[in-house]
Amino acid sequence: MPNHNNTLFQQITPAQQVNDFFAVKLASETDCSDVYADITQGSKNYILLDVRAKEAFEKSHAITAVNMPHSEINTESFAKYTQDTLFVVYCWGPGCNGAAKAAFKISALGYGVKEMLGGIHYWEDFERYPVNRRVHKAQA
């Protein structure tokens, strides 16, 4: 017999509150599939920003991505972008919070931003979407 004493059954959240939560969640996240679909359909209206270290970016990165390590995101580095520029940020993958740090900084600067869930790990290893590589030596 199921145990209905746990908090899941004790706290019933109204449907509108749950809907509001997921609306905010979807407004601040995207995934590799949606980004790749935008790229292939020519409807990409944002800058895909790889926020990993330059060395990692050079090893491989999602097609159309530009690099700016999250540690370099500030008022000066974003001065070249208009306030209506939208960014989609990614890092290594689910075990890394670099994309969240970048999204936090970018939104604090007043720009629109979404985090691409899964990062380069899901893009390259699971989805097998195209990457740009600049390998100068054999990979171990």
N, C-alpha and C positions, 0 to 999 in steps of 0.2 A: 504494500500500500504506500502511495507517495506521501512524503513528509511535507505538509502544507504549512509548517511552522517557519519556513525560511522567509527571508525578506522579500523575495520575488513575489510571493503570493500575498504578502501583507501590504505591499505598497503598489496599489493599482494607480498608474499614472493616466490622467485624462488623455484621450486621443489627440486633442489639439496641442497639448504640451509636447507630446511625443512628435507630432508632425512639425512643430516649431523647431525642436531639437534637430531633426533630420534636415530641415530646410537650411539651417545654419551650417550643419556638417557638410552638406553637398555644396553650399556656396563657398566653402573654404578648401575643398578637396576635389581632386580629379584622379583619374588612373591612367596607366600606360595606354590602354586600349582607346580611350577617348582622345588622348593627345595624338596618338598615331593616326587615328581616323581624321582628325583635324588636319594634320600634315598632308596626308594622302589626298584629301578632298580639297586642299587649298583654302581651307577656311580657318587657318590658324591666325587669330587676331591678338596674339600675346607673344611675349618673349619667353622662350623655354630656357630657364636659367639653371645650369649645373653649378651647385654651390660647394662642390668638393675642391680639394687642393688642385692646383694647376697640373701637377704630375699625374694625378688620377684622371683628370680630364683628358690629358694628352694620350693616355693609354687607351681609353675608349670613352665615347660619350654618345648620347642620343643624337640622331641626325637633327639638324637645325639648332641645336643647343649652343648657347654661348656660356662662357665660364666667368664666374665671379665667386670666389670662395666666400662663405658666409662671414668670415672674419673681416672681409674688406667692404662689406655693405655699410654705407654711411651716407650722409648728406652729400659729400663731395663726389663719391663714386656714382651717385644717382642723379647728379646735376644735369647730365646729358639727356635724361628722359623727361618727357612731359608728364604731368600729374595724371593724365588719363591712360597711361601705359599700364597694361595688365601683365603680370608675371606669373608663370607656372614654374615652381622650384622643385628640384629633386636633389637627393644626396645618394648615399650608398644603397640603402634599403630600409626595411622595417626595423632593423636593429640600430639605426642611426637617427639622431634627432637634429642633424645639421639643417635639413630642409625646414623643420619647424622653427629653428632659431632664425633662419633666413626670412621665413614668412613673417615672423614676429617683427623683425627689424624693418622689413619692407613696408608692412602695414603701418608701423609706427611713423614711417616717413610720409605716409598719406597715399600710398599706391595700392591698387588692387592686386591681390595675390592669392594663388591657390597652391596647395602642396600636391605633387604627383605621388600618390601612394605607391610603394614598392621600389621607388628609386631606380637606379641603373641596374640593380640586381634583377628586378622583375622585368624591366625593359629588355635587357640583353639575354639573360639566362633562362627565363621562363617563357616570355612572349616571343623571343627570337626576332625582335624588331631590328632594323638596320642601325648600325653604329658607325661612327667615323673613328678610325684608328690611326695613330701616329706612333708606331712602335719602332724604336731605334735599336733595340737589342732583343735577343731571344727572351721570351717570357718563361719564368720558372714555374 
